[in-house]
Amino acid sequence: MSASNVPYKIYLSENEIPKAWYNLRADMKNKPAPLLNPGTGQPLTAEEMSGIFCEELVAQELDNDTAFIEIPEDIRNFYKMYRPSPLVRAYCLEEQLGTPAKIYYKFEGNNTSGSHKLNSAVAQAYYAKKQGLKGVTTETGAGQWGTALSMACSYFKLDCKVYMVKVSYEQKPFRREVMRTYGAQVTPSPSDTTQVGRKILAEHPGTTGSLGCAISEAVEVAVSNPGYRYVLGSVLNQVLLHQSIIGLETKTALDKYGIKPDMIIGCAGGGSNLGGLIAPFMGEKLRGEADYQIIAVEPASCPSFTRGVFAYDFCDTGMICPLAKMYTLGSGFIPSPNHAGGLRFHGMSTVLSQLYHDGLMEARAVEQTSVFEAAEQFARVEGILPAPESSHAIRVAIDEALKCKETGEEKTIVFGLTGTGYFDLYAYQQFNDGTMTDYIPTDEDLAKGIADLPKVPGLD
Ligand SMILES: *Cc1c(COP(=O)(O)O)cnc(C)c1O
């Protein structure tokens, strides 16, 4: 099909919202390693997990075999408020770059939370309500997940307690107000409301916090309050499952015009949007039906894939969470304070870690000033102010399109535009003022975190 027949935006109808999520694990020959109980070194059982997570979500977490899991009607109805999301042909960007490449992006910022996180928040809130719980606890870094969860909890009338990384709490007061408007209770982390928070404050006075530390606090509050469970916005298998809606819609839209991408690019923090975007494409790749080049993009200041190790590690700084086998910089790793672009988690989804380990996808690390240059370039021609996280994917999409300009190749590039940057204007301000700097951790910086990886009983 000639490209000129493709509209600027490929919209799907409401009926084309997927009726089932796709579970990529079903098609993986090498399954992601199980979560381990840090005390025993044994795989976590459903029973152990159900003290932390809702039952239905535990079942999804452990299910490596069911390829399609039906999306309950209540969740589909919520999805209809803001989905299907558009797949946009970036004609204006292509023209500006003068590239023969064809660039598409799947835009997930069309909802108040401003990101893809709502896709999983609504699912997790739904199952918590179905189980008859009072509420849920969580952490939030940049604030998108906390906002998404607040929205989902207010819809299903659940209590929502959010531990927000202190630096973001201070830099993004308006995010906090959105959460409070949806009824959530927001606490800056580390806080003195939990044991683990008090311990971290004593050991690191003046710390601006980290995601790993906020996770420890939220988990502690969930397990010590009856009727509460903990929910997480990324990393977990269940979250990648819910986010498969991004990839399924993308594939349906492309198929309508007979478009087969050569390359799929996404930013990677904990791996949920990328895992969701690539799901059906990776499925075809795993089944030997098609091939795609798949690229994860991460910040050079928090380079889990490109400079981490593939090992069992804690997901949190307080070391109370289960162990996950993943590419990690060590649970004690905290990105340099000058890092403004999100994607600050030290580890990575076990699913993506296994796929990367098996050579089924690639990873690139990019520096934040070049990320904001790409963001600015994109904003000026495509009319969307992108989230800094999303702009990591834009950076590599532009780089690849410029390579095509040199070689004359007409590659089709699809990338995930995960959200908008309206609450990231402090970072944009630094960029516009010319005060933004890059920091790439030295090998020595990284060696410390990696040396502290847990020794797992029975594994060494
Ligand atoms: C949270 C977030 C990400 C990174 O999380 P993943 O789980 O890796 O997808 C990327 N973009 C936006 C806009 C986010 O809010």
The ligand as an SDF file (V2000), in Angstrom:
LIG
                    3D

 15 15  0  0  0  0  0  0  0  0999 V2000
    5.9040    5.3870   33.9070 C   0  0  0  0  0  0  0  0  0  0  0  0
    6.1390    5.9130   32.5800 C   0  0  0  0  0  0  0  0  0  0  0  0
    7.0760    5.3130   31.7180 C   0  0  0  0  0  0  0  0  0  0  0  0
    7.9810    4.1930   32.1200 C   0  0  0  0  0  0  0  0  0  0  0  0
    7.4000    3.0460   32.6620 O   0  0  0  0  0  0  0  0  0  0  0  0
    7.3890    1.6700   31.9210 P   0  0  0  0  0  0  0  0  0  0  0  0
    6.8190    0.7320   32.9130 O   0  0  0  0  0  0  0  0  0  0  0  0
    8.7930    1.3240   31.5490 O   0  0  0  0  0  0  0  0  0  0  0  0
    6.5260    1.8150   30.7430 O   0  0  0  0  0  0  0  0  0  0  0  0
    7.2150    5.8340   30.4560 C   0  0  0  0  0  0  0  0  0  0  0  0
    6.4960    6.8930   30.0420 N   0  0  0  0  0  0  0  0  0  0  0  0
    5.5950    7.4840   30.8370 C   0  0  0  0  0  0  0  0  0  0  0  0
    4.8470    8.6650   30.3110 C   0  0  0  0  0  0  0  0  0  0  0  0
    5.3800    7.0130   32.1190 C   0  0  0  0  0  0  0  0  0  0  0  0
    4.4790    7.5990   32.8910 O   0  0  0  0  0  0  0  0  0  0  0  0
  1  2  1  0
  2  3  1  0
  2 14  2  0
  3  4  1  0
  3 10  2  0
  4  5  1  0
  5  6  1  0
  6  7  2  0
  6  8  1  0
  6  9  1  0
 10 11  1  0
 11 12  2  0
 12 13  1  0
 12 14  1  0
 14 15  1  0
M  END
$$$$
